[in-house]
Amino acid sequence: MRLAKAVSDVLDPKNVVVAGLVLIGWRTGGPTGLAWALLAVVFAGVVPGVVIRLGIARGSWHDPHVRTRQARLVVIPLVMVSVGGCVVLFAVLGAPPILVGALIAMLTVLVPLFLVTLAWKVSVHAAVGSGAVTAFMALLSPWWVLGFGAVVAVGWSRVVLREHTIAQTIVGALIGVVATSSAILLLGQW
């Protein structure tokens, strides 16, 4: 149980998003790309983290993983607004297209996550993890396919912790792969 909690905490969606943006920014643009990535982290990592912490402080939900569907129906749209605002800001400021594409890919994952969450509690951990691995494969190297091992590990952890069923983790992972692949293909970045 301890190992499952550690995997779930380390591969928390916010952590994956932050690490992913920093990696993509650095690998594709060096120090300048890293600076843009750090700005993106504010919108895609820090703001969602603050929203979640404020919800905990107000008693709207009780944990950083936002376990209830009702709470996710509040958090996901707020994250979409923050990431969407970053996309607009980056487009206006002339940010590297690859980072704008990564942010658009995040939005394409968030939309079906929200829609599925209207009726069912799907694994955000699995969706974000598989979306990140898919983006890394397309934008950095096909060798990132090995990262799907981490997606399996996070899915396992969510099931062991009884936060999700196997089906909820599989559907989450599929949403991440399909939505991210679609965005990258439509943007011509694959």
Secondary structure as GFF3:
##gff-version 3
##sequence-region A 1 190
A	DSSP	alpha_helix	2	10	.	.	.	ID=ss1
A	DSSP	alpha_helix	13	41	.	.	.	ID=ss2
A	DSSP	pi_helix	42	46	.	.	.	ID=ss3
A	DSSP	alpha_helix	47	58	.	.	.	ID=ss4
A	DSSP	alpha_helix	69	93	.	.	.	ID=ss5
A	DSSP	alpha_helix	97	117	.	.	.	ID=ss6
A	DSSP	alpha_helix	124	139	.	.	.	ID=ss7
A	DSSP	three_ten_helix	142	147	.	.	.	ID=ss8
A	DSSP	alpha_helix	148	160	.	.	.	ID=ss9
A	DSSP	alpha_helix	166	186	.	.	.	ID=ss10
###
